[in-house]
Amino acid sequence: MTDGQAAAVLGALADPTRLAMLRHLVRAGPEGAAAGTSAEAVGATPSRASFHLKALERAGLVTCRRDGRSMIYAARMDALGAVISHIVDDCCAGSPALRACCR
């Protein structure tokens, strides 16, 4: 991951509603959650939730699939892991003992 890619992902998380939605989807696990359920979980209107979920999808942080009439979103744990790893790669001067704080 490049610094530019990491900045784009972190930029998507700079909004409190998007961060709350991503955290909700992480808690939902690999099966994900319907857009309406995510909206309710963070106190957003359905249209506002859709806007934020699309931003998270564009940033590569969530996937979306249709299930009947519902749109199901799921957190991409691989993408989250990649950005976290990118940030902490140089943590604590590379000392394994000091990097334990980042696990």
Backbone bond lengths (Angstrom), bond angles and torsions (degrees), N, CA, C in turn:
res aa  C-N    CA-C-N  psi(-1)  N-CA   C-N-CA  omega(-1)  CA-C   N-CA-C  phi
1 M - - - 1.448 - - 1.523 108.26 -
2 T 1.312 115.93 137.69 1.460 120.62 178.23 1.523 109.72 -90.57
3 D 1.319 115.55 165.98 1.464 119.43 175.62 1.527 110.62 -60.25
4 G 1.333 116.71 -38.41 1.463 120.41 179.36 1.517 112.49 -63.22
5 Q 1.327 116.63 -41.77 1.464 120.37 177.88 1.524 110.74 -65.50
6 A 1.325 116.21 -42.42 1.467 119.93 178.63 1.522 110.46 -63.15
7 A 1.329 117.10 -40.61 1.464 120.83 179.53 1.528 110.93 -63.51
8 A 1.328 117.40 -38.52 1.464 120.43 178.78 1.528 111.01 -64.82
9 V 1.320 116.47 -42.11 1.464 120.56 179.03 1.526 109.94 -65.69
10 L 1.315 116.48 -46.70 1.463 119.83 -179.39 1.523 111.25 -65.65
11 G 1.332 116.84 -33.39 1.463 120.55 176.23 1.522 111.24 -61.77
12 A 1.326 116.32 -38.89 1.466 120.02 178.18 1.523 110.94 -64.85
13 L 1.317 116.94 -28.33 1.466 121.08 -178.98 1.524 112.90 -90.29
14 A 1.328 117.00 1.31 1.464 120.46 -178.12 1.524 112.36 -73.87
15 D 1.312 117.80 -10.70 1.458 121.76 178.19 1.530 109.16 -94.37
16 P 1.333 118.30 128.23 1.469 120.55 -177.18 1.533 113.89 -58.59
17 T 1.324 117.79 -36.87 1.464 119.84 179.55 1.518 110.73 -67.27
18 R 1.335 117.48 -42.52 1.465 120.12 178.80 1.521 110.77 -64.62
19 L 1.316 116.85 -41.34 1.462 119.83 178.39 1.527 110.22 -61.99
20 A 1.330 117.00 -43.62 1.469 120.87 178.69 1.529 110.85 -63.22
21 M 1.325 116.92 -39.82 1.467 119.92 179.27 1.522 110.95 -66.25
22 L 1.321 117.01 -41.51 1.460 119.42 178.37 1.525 110.55 -63.84
23 R 1.311 117.15 -42.65 1.466 120.24 178.54 1.529 110.43 -62.03
24 H 1.325 116.85 -39.49 1.467 121.11 176.51 1.530 110.08 -60.90
25 L 1.326 116.94 -44.00 1.467 120.49 -179.09 1.526 111.89 -68.94
26 V 1.320 117.28 -33.69 1.468 120.03 175.23 1.531 109.01 -62.52
27 R 1.328 116.68 -44.26 1.469 120.52 178.51 1.529 111.62 -65.44
28 A 1.325 117.44 -30.24 1.468 121.29 -179.51 1.522 111.86 -69.20
29 G 1.314 117.25 -20.48 1.457 120.69 177.77 1.517 112.79 82.33
30 P 1.322 116.37 -171.21 1.464 120.87 -173.55 1.530 114.52 -63.86
31 E 1.330 117.29 -24.86 1.467 119.03 178.99 1.521 112.26 -72.95
32 G 1.327 117.28 -19.45 1.458 121.28 176.82 1.513 113.14 76.60
33 A 1.325 115.06 -164.94 1.461 121.47 -178.57 1.523 108.99 -149.45
34 A 1.317 115.03 151.33 1.462 120.62 177.38 1.525 109.68 -66.98
35 A 1.318 115.25 150.95 1.463 120.31 -179.75 1.527 110.99 -56.37
36 G 1.334 116.78 -41.37 1.462 120.21 -179.93 1.517 112.78 -64.14
37 T 1.311 116.45 -38.76 1.465 121.16 177.49 1.520 110.39 -65.05
38 S 1.325 116.10 -41.15 1.464 120.40 178.44 1.520 110.58 -65.00
39 A 1.330 116.58 -39.53 1.465 120.72 178.31 1.527 110.38 -60.08
40 E 1.322 115.88 -48.47 1.465 120.25 179.26 1.521 111.52 -61.28
41 A 1.322 116.62 -40.11 1.465 120.94 -176.67 1.519 112.49 -61.99
42 V 1.329 117.05 -30.47 1.471 119.43 -177.15 1.526 112.40 -110.54
43 G 1.336 117.08 4.39 1.462 120.54 177.75 1.517 113.97 71.93
44 A 1.326 116.93 34.40 1.464 121.29 179.57 1.526 109.90 -108.59
45 T 1.317 116.41 152.82 1.458 120.05 173.32 1.530 108.47 -69.47
46 P 1.319 117.70 157.29 1.467 119.16 178.87 1.533 113.59 -56.52
47 S 1.323 117.62 -40.92 1.470 119.16 -179.50 1.523 111.25 -68.09
48 R 1.310 116.52 -38.52 1.478 120.17 178.52 1.535 109.86 -67.42
49 A 1.317 116.72 -40.92 1.466 120.46 178.33 1.522 110.31 -62.02
50 S 1.325 116.76 -43.00 1.465 120.77 179.12 1.521 110.79 -59.23
51 F 1.320 116.95 -43.46 1.466 122.30 178.09 1.532 110.50 -58.08
52 H 1.321 116.59 -48.04 1.465 120.80 -177.45 1.529 111.93 -70.61
53 L 1.315 117.55 -38.88 1.463 120.22 178.54 1.526 111.17 -64.56
54 K 1.324 117.30 -38.48 1.469 120.43 176.82 1.527 110.43 -64.37
55 A 1.328 117.52 -37.66 1.470 120.59 177.70 1.526 110.39 -64.25
56 L 1.322 116.95 -41.11 1.467 120.64 177.54 1.528 110.92 -66.12
57 E 1.322 116.27 -36.45 1.465 119.86 177.98 1.535 110.61 -67.22
58 R 1.332 117.14 -43.68 1.474 120.53 177.99 1.521 111.41 -60.70
59 A 1.329 116.89 -33.99 1.468 121.22 179.40 1.529 111.79 -77.59
60 G 1.326 117.18 -6.44 1.459 120.79 178.93 1.515 114.18 82.13
61 L 1.328 117.02 15.05 1.460 120.77 -176.81 1.521 113.92 -90.94
62 V 1.326 116.89 -18.81 1.461 120.67 179.08 1.524 109.80 -137.15
63 T 1.318 115.21 157.81 1.460 121.54 171.16 1.519 107.73 -110.30
64 C 1.315 115.44 160.32 1.459 120.80 -179.47 1.522 108.64 -135.17
65 R 1.332 115.19 137.07 1.464 119.95 175.12 1.524 108.38 -142.85
66 R 1.306 114.97 152.11 1.459 120.20 178.67 1.528 109.05 -89.26
67 D 1.322 115.87 137.08 1.461 122.54 174.03 1.525 106.33 -132.08
68 G 1.324 116.12 94.47 1.461 119.59 -174.23 1.516 109.52 66.91
69 R 1.322 116.25 -121.01 1.467 120.73 178.70 1.519 112.42 -93.91
70 S 1.313 117.38 -3.18 1.470 121.28 -176.73 1.519 111.75 -99.01
71 M 1.312 115.36 148.66 1.457 122.42 170.99 1.522 106.35 -101.69
72 I 1.326 116.03 123.02 1.460 122.00 -177.91 1.522 108.38 -105.50
73 Y 1.314 115.63 125.37 1.462 121.92 178.88 1.523 109.00 -110.18
74 A 1.326 115.51 142.11 1.466 121.11 177.80 1.522 109.10 -136.56
75 A 1.321 115.93 142.02 1.466 121.24 178.09 1.520 109.60 -68.41
76 R 1.316 115.96 140.62 1.472 121.68 174.63 1.522 107.32 -94.36
77 M 1.318 114.99 95.81 1.458 119.87 -177.05 1.524 111.54 -63.75
78 D 1.333 117.59 -30.01 1.464 120.03 177.36 1.522 110.97 -64.31
79 A 1.328 117.12 -39.21 1.465 120.93 179.21 1.527 110.66 -69.12
80 L 1.329 116.68 -40.98 1.467 119.82 177.27 1.522 110.39 -62.88
81 G 1.327 116.09 -44.02 1.461 120.33 178.45 1.514 112.11 -60.99
82 A 1.333 116.56 -38.63 1.465 120.33 -179.08 1.521 111.70 -64.59
83 V 1.324 117.05 -43.41 1.468 118.79 -178.55 1.527 110.67 -71.48
84 I 1.320 117.19 -37.43 1.468 119.77 177.49 1.523 109.97 -64.89
85 S 1.314 116.94 -44.31 1.471 120.39 177.94 1.515 111.31 -60.67
86 H 1.333 116.23 -41.05 1.466 119.87 179.87 1.531 110.84 -60.92
87 I 1.312 116.04 -39.91 1.466 120.52 -178.18 1.522 111.11 -69.53
88 V 1.324 117.99 -41.64 1.467 120.33 -173.45 1.524 113.88 -94.88
89 D 1.330 118.16 0.25 1.468 120.20 179.97 1.521 112.89 -51.33
90 D 1.298 116.80 -39.39 1.462 120.53 -177.65 1.527 112.24 -99.65
91 C 1.317 116.21 11.18 1.461 121.36 -176.93 1.529 111.82 -59.91
92 C 1.290 115.47 136.92 1.462 122.71 170.01 1.528 112.63 56.53
93 A 1.307 117.05 36.57 1.467 123.58 176.65 1.527 112.25 56.30
94 G 1.330 116.80 28.25 1.458 120.63 176.51 1.516 115.20 76.00
95 S 1.304 118.86 4.35 1.458 121.72 -179.00 1.533 110.24 -72.32
96 P 1.335 118.17 119.31 1.465 120.18 -179.99 1.526 112.80 -57.13
97 A 1.308 117.18 -37.90 1.466 119.95 -178.96 1.528 110.88 -65.83
98 L 1.322 116.60 -41.24 1.457 119.75 -179.39 1.525 111.93 -75.96
99 R 1.340 117.46 -29.81 1.460 120.78 -178.55 1.522 112.30 -72.18
100 A 1.312 118.15 -9.78 1.462 120.71 179.46 1.526 111.28 -56.84
101 C 1.330 116.67 -25.62 1.462 120.32 178.69 1.521 111.54 -65.71
102 C 1.306 117.52 -20.41 1.469 122.06 -174.79 1.517 113.04 -95.75
103 R 1.281 118.76 8.17 1.473 120.85 -178.24 1.488 111.60 -103.94
